[in-house]
Amino acid sequence: MNEVRAARRDATQRLAEAGVASAQRDAEELLAHVLGVRLGELALLETLPDGALGEYRSLVERRAAREPLQHLTGRAGFRHVELLVGPGVFVPRPETELLAGWAIDAAREVQGAADRPAVVVDLCTGSGAIAKSVAHEVPGARVYAVELGESALAWAERNLAGTGVELRAGDMATAFEELAGLVDVVVCNPPYIPLAAWESVAVEARDHDPTLALFSGQDGLDAIRVLAGRAGTLLRPGGVVGAEHADVQGESAPAVFARSGRWTQVRDHRDLAGRPRFVTARLAL
């Protein structure tokens, strides 16, 4: 009997019954975590070490109760970096990798055209995912990040240690005053869920992600309004800003920038599923 295959099959069935959309993938991720192997190596194994099945079943039950997978493994992959995550910090989502990719491309463009380090500011950095990715993929860039939540800041400190990113505790509304008019790229994954939408939020996020990272006023746009003002202060003329938003904010989020009259090239971008996902704009010259 192949113990590994049987354990994975039973776990997949348990997670599917619990309503976990990615049941098979999560079952495999958890088993690889318990066994200390890569996902691709699971197919090569047949037997389980002593105690592994009990540990695995315990983690599967916690996932069935909708505890985030990343809290159970303690790690989250994001583009080309790995992040430490757990209770108290927003778990980075795959769709945010697109926003990070935009910021990376914008920073590279600056360094190619101006022959100097790009200055990038990540507001609401959370785990430090975007800031770490920019620092990793754009060598020489000067990357700054700020986080208001105390618990999230502790995770960001661990993830950004040794990266060269300058991390600070603070509110994005007032962060980096000394950089006013000197920044090339401002990027932000702000809270954007309307308060009234609490019940519709996925259990993993609603019960485990920090409230500070999720909700933003009655229409979900309060933080984006603050961002538009702060980015306008930090950026050089011609500098760019990018911000993630909810898929129902494909028109309302860009309108925040368009209405102010300070921004040009206001554009919304879709994710890989074709849903509105993030807005970008350029500060007028």
Wavefront OBJ file of the C-alpha trace (Angstrom):
o trace
v 0.000 0.000 0.000
v 1.305 3.449 -0.914
v 0.895 5.373 2.363
v 1.761 8.730 0.851
v -0.791 8.404 -1.937
v -3.507 7.247 0.461
v -2.858 10.081 2.919
v -2.942 12.647 0.145
v -6.172 11.215 -1.282
v -7.927 11.223 2.098
v -6.755 14.763 2.840
v -7.951 16.031 -0.532
v -11.382 14.532 0.096
v -11.555 16.048 3.591
v -10.633 19.528 2.362
v -13.035 19.347 -0.561
v -15.869 18.389 1.802
v -14.949 21.406 3.948
v -15.338 23.718 0.954
v -11.650 24.457 0.339
v -11.467 25.420 -3.328
v -7.849 24.307 -3.786
v -8.272 21.018 -1.910
v -5.802 18.874 -3.850
v -3.097 21.529 -4.023
v -3.428 22.334 -0.324
v -3.320 18.656 0.614
v -0.098 18.287 -1.353
v 1.434 21.461 0.069
v 0.746 20.337 3.618
v 2.116 16.845 3.032
v 5.287 18.213 1.446
v 5.644 20.542 4.438
v 5.302 17.705 6.937
v 7.763 15.493 5.053
v 10.213 18.321 4.361
v 10.305 17.708 0.606
v 9.432 19.582 -2.572
v 6.026 19.077 -4.153
v 7.525 17.232 -7.104
v 9.169 14.714 -4.796
v 5.899 13.448 -3.302
v 5.359 11.102 -6.246
v 8.648 9.391 -5.430
v 7.668 8.515 -1.856
v 5.592 5.565 -0.700
v 5.925 5.326 3.090
v 5.439 7.845 5.886
v 7.875 8.284 8.776
v 6.656 7.561 12.297
v 4.388 10.327 13.545
v 4.036 11.995 10.160
v 0.477 10.827 9.507
v -0.792 12.214 12.816
v 0.916 15.555 12.232
v -0.457 15.684 8.707
v -4.023 14.912 9.745
v -3.842 17.604 12.413
v -2.795 20.220 9.844
v -5.474 19.040 7.414
v -8.141 19.507 10.083
v -6.906 23.028 10.771
v -7.040 23.795 7.063
v -10.533 22.291 6.879
v -11.478 24.796 9.596
v -10.270 27.436 7.074
v -7.044 28.404 8.760
v -4.887 29.806 5.938
v -2.524 27.338 4.328
v 0.348 29.783 4.682
v -0.208 30.042 8.441
v 0.161 26.279 8.655
v 3.374 26.142 6.645
v 4.697 29.504 7.884
v 5.712 30.551 4.410
v 4.331 32.112 1.233
v 5.917 32.270 -2.198
v 5.676 35.594 -4.025
v 7.204 36.026 -7.482
v 10.862 34.987 -6.978
v 11.076 35.393 -3.196
v 9.810 33.523 -0.154
v 8.133 35.246 2.764
v 7.622 34.294 6.384
v 3.969 34.765 7.309
v 1.602 33.941 10.134
v -1.027 35.432 12.431
v -0.982 39.226 12.412
v 0.037 39.829 8.811
v -1.897 39.859 5.543
v -1.004 36.790 3.485
v 0.125 37.979 0.023
v -2.091 36.817 -2.849
v -0.926 35.665 -6.295
v -2.835 38.484 -8.029
v -0.687 41.060 -6.207
v 2.314 39.682 -8.087
v 1.003 41.547 -11.136
v 1.126 44.877 -9.296
v 4.628 44.061 -8.067
v 5.640 43.237 -11.632
v 4.363 46.602 -12.801
v 6.427 48.382 -10.104
v 9.505 46.372 -11.054
v 9.120 47.269 -14.730
v 8.614 50.940 -13.864
v 11.742 50.982 -11.678
v 13.794 49.285 -14.384
v 12.599 51.831 -16.927
v 13.772 54.666 -14.680
v 17.188 53.125 -14.192
v 17.562 52.496 -17.905
v 16.559 56.010 -18.929
v 18.073 58.097 -16.152
v 21.184 56.020 -15.443
v 20.658 56.322 -11.692
v 19.012 54.264 -8.948
v 15.232 54.271 -9.059
v 13.531 55.444 -5.866
v 10.586 53.203 -4.992
v 8.213 53.539 -2.036
v 5.931 50.685 -0.946
v 3.098 52.004 1.205
v 1.115 49.562 3.409
v 3.890 47.016 2.928
v 2.353 44.310 5.147
v 4.659 41.292 4.942
v 7.066 43.279 2.765
v 6.193 41.225 -0.322
v 6.277 43.988 -2.929
v 9.258 45.802 -1.433
v 11.264 42.582 -1.219
v 10.434 41.682 -4.811
v 11.479 45.101 -6.107
v 14.745 44.974 -4.187
v 15.389 41.451 -5.451
v 14.583 42.094 -9.112
v 15.868 45.653 -9.544
v 19.438 45.674 -8.236
v 20.565 49.124 -7.181
v 17.082 50.529 -6.622
v 16.531 52.488 -3.434
v 13.475 50.866 -1.891
v 11.499 52.213 1.070
v 8.559 50.622 2.870
v 6.154 51.629 5.633
v 3.685 49.668 7.737
v 1.261 50.871 10.412
v 0.237 47.575 12.013
v 2.536 46.512 14.831
v 2.230 42.767 14.208
v 2.601 43.110 10.449
v 5.645 45.322 10.946
v 7.343 42.548 12.910
v 6.834 40.143 9.998
v 8.081 42.758 7.518
v 11.212 43.270 9.599
v 11.996 39.565 9.324
v 11.286 39.410 5.607
v 13.180 42.557 4.668
v 16.256 41.948 6.814
v 19.351 42.023 4.635
v 17.519 43.221 1.519
v 18.590 46.858 1.707
v 14.974 48.019 1.969
v 14.508 50.877 4.458
v 11.493 49.873 6.539
v 9.685 52.220 8.900
v 6.734 52.083 11.242
v 4.135 54.680 10.390
v 1.040 55.834 8.554
v 1.174 56.015 4.783
v -0.562 59.395 4.951
v 2.550 61.024 6.421
v 5.383 58.631 5.532
v 8.757 59.660 4.097
v 8.359 63.411 4.220
v 12.055 63.813 3.392
v 11.435 62.092 0.038
v 8.776 64.575 -1.119
v 9.236 65.227 -4.828
v 12.063 62.681 -5.140
v 10.289 59.350 -5.673
v 9.980 57.624 -9.046
v 7.507 54.841 -8.202
v 4.903 54.582 -5.451
v 3.242 51.197 -5.103
v 0.586 50.131 -2.634
v -1.697 47.202 -1.849
v -4.042 49.110 0.455
v -7.116 47.913 2.335
v -10.054 48.218 -0.067
v -13.000 46.171 1.193
v -16.157 48.169 2.052
v -17.229 47.780 5.676
v -20.639 46.572 4.524
v -19.053 43.630 2.681
v -17.760 41.942 5.847
v -19.933 38.845 5.505
v -18.898 38.235 1.888
v -15.175 38.085 2.655
v -13.545 34.651 2.477
v -13.266 33.025 5.890
v -9.486 32.716 5.600
v -9.150 36.485 5.196
v -11.983 37.651 7.435
v -10.992 35.535 10.424
v -7.217 35.531 10.067
v -5.941 38.587 8.157
v -5.615 41.842 10.129
v -8.721 44.032 9.890
v -6.439 46.997 9.250
v -5.323 45.343 5.996
v -8.832 44.579 4.757
v -11.438 47.278 5.326
v -11.419 50.887 4.158
v -14.584 52.889 4.815
v -18.102 52.573 3.490
v -17.102 52.318 -0.176
v -13.704 50.690 0.316
v -11.870 53.638 -1.232
v -10.758 55.643 1.816
v -7.177 54.334 1.690
v -6.934 54.844 -2.067
v -7.985 58.481 -1.589
v -5.206 58.900 0.979
v -2.792 57.159 -1.372
v -3.609 59.504 -4.248
v -2.786 62.483 -2.072
v 0.385 61.025 -0.587
v 1.704 59.751 -3.901
v 1.150 63.202 -5.362
v 3.430 64.596 -2.653
v 6.145 61.953 -2.864
v 6.526 61.564 -6.621
v 8.673 63.556 -8.960
v 6.727 65.197 -11.803
v 6.187 62.345 -14.246
v 6.519 59.712 -11.521
v 4.046 56.830 -11.370
v 1.766 55.237 -8.790
v 0.120 51.818 -8.774
v -2.499 50.460 -6.365
v -4.456 47.223 -6.095
v -8.234 47.383 -5.690
v -11.267 45.110 -5.524
v -12.584 43.672 -8.771
v -15.762 45.764 -8.402
v -13.691 48.971 -8.219
v -12.440 48.911 -11.798
v -14.121 52.249 -12.447
v -14.350 53.839 -8.999
v -10.668 53.410 -8.079
v -9.319 55.039 -11.274
v -11.899 57.807 -10.792
v -10.196 58.778 -7.516
v -7.096 59.714 -9.509
v -8.887 61.100 -12.571
v -11.033 63.511 -10.564
v -8.135 65.268 -8.861
v -6.698 66.731 -12.047
v -3.145 65.977 -10.898
v -2.791 62.708 -12.781
v -2.401 61.650 -16.401
v -2.400 58.218 -18.057
v -4.860 56.872 -15.493
v -5.324 53.238 -16.469
v -6.860 50.148 -14.949
v -5.310 46.697 -15.326
v -6.881 43.236 -15.233
v -5.593 40.123 -13.518
v -5.031 36.739 -15.167
v -8.706 35.888 -14.682
v -9.720 39.031 -16.586
v -10.964 40.896 -13.510
v -10.116 44.558 -12.800
v -7.219 44.396 -10.319
v -5.029 47.500 -10.083
v -4.862 51.097 -11.209
v -1.826 53.089 -12.338
v -1.366 56.789 -13.007
v 1.372 59.286 -13.787
v 1.844 62.572 -11.932
v 1.383 65.455 -14.330
v 4.480 67.418 -15.300
l 1 2 3 4 5 6 7 8 9 10 11 12 13 14 15 16 17 18 19 20 21 22 23 24 25 26 27 28 29 30 31 32 33 34 35 36 37 38 39 40 41 42 43 44 45 46 47 48 49 50 51 52 53 54 55 56 57 58 59 60 61 62 63 64 65 66 67 68 69 70 71 72 73 74 75 76 77 78 79 80 81 82 83 84 85 86 87 88 89 90 91 92 93 94 95 96 97 98 99 100 101 102 103 104 105 106 107 108 109 110 111 112 113 114 115 116 117 118 119 120 121 122 123 124 125 126 127 128 129 130 131 132 133 134 135 136 137 138 139 140 141 142 143 144 145 146 147 148 149 150 151 152 153 154 155 156 157 158 159 160 161 162 163 164 165 166 167 168 169 170 171 172 173 174 175 176 177 178 179 180 181 182 183 184 185 186 187 188 189 190 191 192 193 194 195 196 197 198 199 200 201 202 203 204 205 206 207 208 209 210 211 212 213 214 215 216 217 218 219 220 221 222 223 224 225 226 227 228 229 230 231 232 233 234 235 236 237 238 239 240 241 242 243 244 245 246 247 248 249 250 251 252 253 254 255 256 257 258 259 260 261 262 263 264 265 266 267 268 269 270 271 272 273 274 275 276 277 278 279 280 281 282 283 284 285
